[in-house]
Amino acid sequence: MRQDSSPKATCGCASEVHWGSPPLHEPVAQPAEQRIERPTPKRKRLKAVLVACGICVLVAIVFFGITNALVIGKASQVITTVEEASAHDADAIIVLGAQVNPDGAPSWVLQDRLDNAIDLYERGAAPKIIMSGDHGTAEYDEVRAMKQYAIDAGVPAEDVFCDHAGFSTYETMHRAKNVFGAERIIVSTQKYHLYRALYDALGLGLEAVGVPAEGHVFAQQLIWDIREIPARSKDLVKVAIDAPPTFGGEPIDLNGSGNVTDD
């Protein structure tokens, strides 16, 4: 019997060779390693600047917030009405200056303050009025316009004093005490401004109350409110260090005639 000598097929696959295919256990190539970007010195500086700016902003917010809370909290206790202020037995009513129009007439902001003060005077709240404002140049004179407005409203000229160096709210209060010799005062200005004015007065040792002058509503009120935030903080510092005014001056007797202060 003839035996078949040809190789027999087997079921094992290990011996099969597949031409053109990679070896079964050949390692697969890995993707190239991604490059790691290291921060450059320029980026480091930028990050440091941004962090420093963020810290400064945070400190400013905290500072303005705390100082404004202190100013408003203290001053709000002595904001009162015309009727209540009439019993304050004040030495003088202080009107804080504001813009005067080119024709010499007070702006509406200033007119409200003046009308408020004249009402207080007519009710007997104080025997004198101090008009305090900016008279830094010969061409611009707030206090003369303020006094003339009061005279036109029937207030005797001798009862109206002029503070020609009231260049700021703080300086007005400083001079009211140290130049005009006032001890008890009533302040006439808008409420947003009244907080700072009263804080200055109280901080300088004056017995003060304030009556808001709220005759008109102004489109610029939001701007004034925002501007007042750093102004309150600044005045708190001035009160704390007892900053001197720009100008002092010889004492002026409120028991005399206000005409001696005319310029």
QUIDADA-V568617 format. One record per backbone hydrogen bond with DSSP energy under -0.5 kcal/mol. CO is the residue of the C=O (numbers start at 1). NH is the residue of the N-H. Records with the same first field share a line. If there is no record, write none. Layout:
CO: NH  NH
//
This chain:
3: 5
13: 16
16: 18
17: 19
18: 21
23: 26
35: 37
40: 44
41: 45
42: 46
43: 47
44: 48
45: 49
46: 50
47: 51
48: 52
49: 53
50: 54
51: 55
52: 56
53: 57
54: 58
55: 59
56: 60
57: 61
58: 62
59: 63
60: 64
61: 65
62: 66
63: 67
64: 68
65: 69
66: 70
67: 71
68: 72
69: 73
70: 74
71: 75
72: 76
74: 77
75: 78
76: 79
78: 80  210
80: 212
81: 85
82: 86
84: 87
85: 88
90: 127
92: 94  186
93: 95  130
94: 96  188
95: 132
99: 107
101: 104
105: 101
107: 111
108: 112
109: 113
110: 114
111: 115
112: 116
113: 117
114: 118
115: 119
116: 120
117: 121
118: 122
119: 123
120: 125
121: 124
125: 90
128: 93
129: 131  161
130: 95  132
131: 133  163
132: 97
133: 135  166
134: 142
139: 141
140: 137
141: 145
142: 146
143: 147
144: 148
145: 149
146: 150
147: 151
148: 152
149: 153
150: 155
151: 154
156: 159
157: 160
158: 258
159: 129  161
161: 131
162: 164
163: 133  166
164: 135
165: 167
168: 172
169: 173
170: 174
171: 175
172: 176
173: 177
174: 178
175: 179  180
176: 182
179: 252
180: 254
183: 207
184: 91  92
185: 209
186: 94
187: 189  211
188: 96
189: 213
190: 193  194
191: 195
193: 197
194: 198
195: 199
196: 200
197: 201
198: 202
199: 203
200: 204
201: 206
202: 205
206: 208
207: 185
209: 187
210: 80
211: 189
212: 214
218: 221
220: 224
221: 225
222: 226
223: 227
224: 228
225: 229
226: 229  230
227: 231
228: 232
229: 233
230: 234
231: 235
232: 236
233: 237
234: 238
235: 239
236: 240
237: 241
238: 242  243
239: 242
252: 254
253: 256
257: 260
258: 261
259: 262
//
